[in-house]
Amino acid sequence: MTEIVKPSTLPGFMELLPQDQILFNEMLDTIRKNYEKHGFLPINTPAIEKSEVLLAKGGGDTEKQIYRFQKGETDMSLRFDLTVPLARYTVEHFHELSFPFRRYHIGKVYRGEKAQKGRFREFYQCDIDIIGNGKLDIVNDAEIPVVIYHTFKDLGFDNFTIRINNRKILNGFYSSLDIEDTVQVLRTVDKVDKIGNASVKKELMENGVSEESAEKIINFISIKGSSEEILESLSDLNIENEVFNEGLNELKTVVEYIEAFGVDKKNFAVDLKIARGLDYYTGTVYETTLDDYPKVGSVCSGGRYENLASFYTDMKLPGVGISIGLSRLFYQLNEAKIIKSQKKSLVDVMVIPMEEQMLDAIKLVSELREKGVKVVLYTEKAKMGKKFKYADNLDIPYTIVVGEQEVKDQKFSLKNMQTGEQEEFSIDEIVEKLK
């Protein structure tokens, strides 16, 4: 006798029931349509890459988290993000692409992290990037948040904030205080929302920052106000540091362009605490939060980088991009009951044949589909009550019963499954009503 294996999903892998999957797909389609509307082109790279390509940067958490395996003599790994495959893709197809290269990529990535609530080992990322050949104008840094603004609006959110900063401002400011280990300072400052100003100041001093400099850092990250007011306050600091002033001018330009693109001022803000990818981003950085649901955390982040593919080519390929972690976003919103699955089915009507009318029912289904109606045929032999209950369980809005008389008269009874009302219509009238 065959041994029965108890079915179960691996920890850290999300699997949805159809009604949740419908909602997930609708969110994904909304993101995709917005990306395409703003001129981004689709690419789709393999989920498996050569390990030497994925690990070109080498070491660190990436190597610990990667799913790596051997098949024959080939050493390969599952991709852990969509950025490294983009770098490989851009170099490999360089002479076939037009620059600036605007691409979007929606796909699954894999990380061997400890599985925990809301953090997955397999998850969807929805990325957009603009890659330049040698140089990339700052206007592109303004376009990225514009896309995110329209995407989250279309996802049904009104109260969200795209927080913007520039890494050059941070690096220049800390350099002006004669701080050499700016990365350590950035890491410490990044904790301010969790541990507060006093604890950040204490930790800075424990890491060798003088009390005077630590106080200046706290005052710096505490600058508040509108984007214009914060930028004015930064100018008033009169910091004589080339990197700082370059970053300040870039941020002023980005804010000006974002406003020109028509983004509502309530949906973006300069935030001097935002740093992002400490060893990766070099200029503009973004982080998006939902104002009404702060516990959800960042739902979308990214920034500007100086050289996308330095491990694969000598060419300089600067870029700017952002990513929506859709699996995590969906999970968090669903758990918090911020979004709710409304549909259990995707069809408009279910056709129910009487016992001898299957052939006629099939013909009706085919004709309705040709006319653009989404329709499903009930195929099993069962009592009429069970057939209607099936439609009810799937929230199918209408049913049509096909009997001998209906076929003869070419008039079919369309039943509204919510109200129970029934009316007789011709096929064309049914199409008109359902459309």
Long-range contacts (C-beta under 8 A, 24 or more apart in sequence): 10-121, 11-115, 11-121, 12-113, 12-115, 12-119, 12-120, 12-121, 12-122, 13-120, 13-121, 13-122, 14-120, 14-122, 14-123, 14-327, 14-331, 18-344, 19-341, 19-342, 19-343, 19-344, 20-334, 20-341, 22-341, 22-343, 22-344, 22-346, 23-330, 23-339, 23-340, 23-341, 23-342, 23-343, 24-326, 24-330, 27-155, 27-326, 27-329, 27-330, 27-339, 28-106, 28-124, 28-126, 28-326, 30-151, 30-154, 30-155, 31-106, 31-126, 31-151, 31-155, 31-324, 31-326, 32-104, 32-106, 32-126, 33-154, 34-147, 34-150, 34-151, 34-154, 35-104, 35-106, 35-126, 35-128, 35-147, 35-151, 36-104, 37-150, 38-128, 38-143, 38-146, 38-147, 38-150, 39-102, 40-102, 40-103, 40-104, 40-128, 40-147, 41-101, 41-102, 41-103, 41-104, 42-103, 42-104, 42-105, 42-106, 43-86, 43-89, 43-103, 43-104, 43-105, 44-105, 44-107, 45-79, 45-82, 45-85, 45-86, 45-88, 45-89, 45-105, 45-107, 46-79, 46-85, 47-78, 47-79, 47-107, 47-108, 47-110, 48-76, 48-77, 48-78, 48-79, 49-76, 49-77, 49-79, 49-84, 49-85, 49-88, 50-74, 50-75, 50-76, 50-77, 51-75, 51-76, 51-77, 53-84, 53-88, 53-312, 54-79, 54-80, 54-84, 56-84, 56-311, 56-312, 57-84, 57-311, 64-112, 65-111, 65-112, 65-113, 66-111, 66-112, 67-110, 67-112, 78-109, 78-110, 79-109, 79-110, 80-109, 80-110, 80-111, 81-109, 81-125, 82-107, 82-109, 82-125, 82-127, 82-323, 83-127, 83-129, 83-308, 83-321, 86-127, 86-129, 86-131, 86-308, 87-308, 87-309, 87-311, 87-312, 87-317, 88-309, 88-312, 90-131, 90-308, 90-309, 90-317, 91-309, 91-312, 91-313, 91-315, 91-317, 94-313, 94-315, 99-131, 99-132, 99-133, 100-130, 100-131, 100-132, 100-133, 100-136, 100-140, 101-130, 101-131, 102-128, 102-129, 102-130, 103-128, 103-129, 103-131, 104-128, 106-326, 118-328, 118-331, 118-332, 118-335, 119-328, 120-327, 120-328, 120-331, 122-327, 123-325, 123-326, 123-327, 123-328, 124-325, 124-326, 124-327, 125-323, 125-324, 125-325, 125-326, 126-323, 126-324, 126-325, 126-326, 127-321, 127-322, 127-323, 127-324, 128-321, 128-322, 128-323, 129-308, 129-319, 129-320, 129-321, 130-319, 130-320, 130-321, 131-308, 131-317, 131-318, 131-319, 132-317, 132-318, 132-319, 133-315, 133-317, 134-315, 134-316, 134-317, 134-318, 135-318, 136-318, 136-319, 136-320, 138-250, 138-253, 138-254, 138-257, 138-284, 139-257, 140-320, 141-250, 141-254, 141-257, 141-283, 141-284, 141-304, 141-320, 142-253, 142-254, 142-257, 142-258, 142-260, 142-261, 143-257, 143-261, 144-286, 144-302, 144-320, 144-321, 144-322, 145-258, 145-263, 145-268, 145-286, 145-322, 146-258, 146-261, 146-262, 146-263, 147-322, 148-286, 148-288, 148-300, 148-322, 148-324, 149-263, 149-264, 149-267, 149-268, 151-324, 152-288, 152-300, 156-339, 157-290, 159-290, 159-291, 159-292, 160-267, 160-288, 160-289, 160-290, 160-291, 160-299, 161-266, 161-267, 161-268, 161-269, 161-288, 161-289, 161-291, 162-263, 162-267, 162-268, 162-269, 162-286, 162-287, 162-288, 162-300, 163-268, 163-269, 163-270, 163-271, 163-274, 163-286, 163-287, 163-288, 163-289, 164-227, 164-251, 164-254, 164-255, 164-258, 164-268, 164-269, 164-270, 164-271, 164-274, 164-284, 164-285, 164-286, 165-251, 165-270, 165-271, 165-272, 165-273, 165-274, 165-275, 165-284, 165-285, 166-247, 166-248, 166-250, 166-251, 166-254, 166-283, 166-284, 166-285, 167-247, 167-275, 167-276, 167-281, 167-282, 167-283, 167-284, 167-285, 167-303, 168-243, 168-244, 168-246, 168-247, 168-248, 168-250, 168-282, 168-283, 169-234, 169-244, 169-247, 169-248, 169-251, 169-272, 170-247, 170-272, 170-275, 171-243, 171-244, 171-247, 172-239, 172-241, 172-242, 172-243, 172-244, 172-245, 172-246, 172-247, 173-220, 173-239, 173-241, 173-244, 174-217, 175-241, 175-243, 175-244, 176-239, 176-240, 176-241, 176-244, 177-209, 177-213, 177-216, 177-217, 178-213, 179-209, 179-213, 181-207, 181-208, 183-278, 183-279, 185-209, 185-217, 186-275, 186-278, 187-278, 189-217, 189-221, 189-273, 189-275, 190-273, 190-275, 192-221, 192-273, 193-273, 197-222, 220-272, 221-272, 221-273, 223-272, 226-265, 226-269, 227-255, 227-265, 227-268, 227-269, 227-270, 228-255, 230-270, 230-272, 231-255, 231-270, 247-283, 250-283, 250-284, 251-284, 254-284, 276-301, 276-302, 276-303, 277-303, 280-305, 281-305, 282-306, 283-320, 284-320, 286-322, 290-338, 293-333, 293-336, 293-338, 295-336, 296-329, 296-332, 296-333, 296-336, 296-338, 297-332, 299-324, 299-325, 299-329, 299-332, 300-324, 300-325, 300-329, 343-395, 344-393, 344-394, 344-395, 345-376, 345-394, 345-395, 345-396, 346-374, 347-374, 347-375, 347-376, 347-396, 348-373, 348-374, 348-375, 348-396, 348-397, 348-398, 348-434, 349-373, 349-374, 349-375, 349-376, 349-396, 349-397, 349-398, 349-399, 349-400, 349-414, 349-430, 349-434, 350-375, 350-376, 350-377, 350-378, 350-390, 350-391, 350-394, 350-396, 350-398, 350-399, 350-400, 351-375, 351-376, 351-377, 351-378, 351-399, 351-400, 351-402, 352-378, 352-384, 352-387, 352-388, 352-391, 352-399, 352-400, 352-401, 352-402, 353-377, 353-378, 353-401, 353-402, 354-401, 354-402, 354-403, 354-404, 355-381, 356-404, 357-402, 357-403, 357-404, 357-406, 357-407, 360-402, 360-407, 361-402, 364-400, 364-402, 364-412, 364-427, 367-427, 368-427, 368-430, 368-431, 371-427, 371-431, 372-431, 372-435, 373-430, 373-431, 373-434, 373-435, 388-417, 391-417, 392-417, 398-434, 400-430
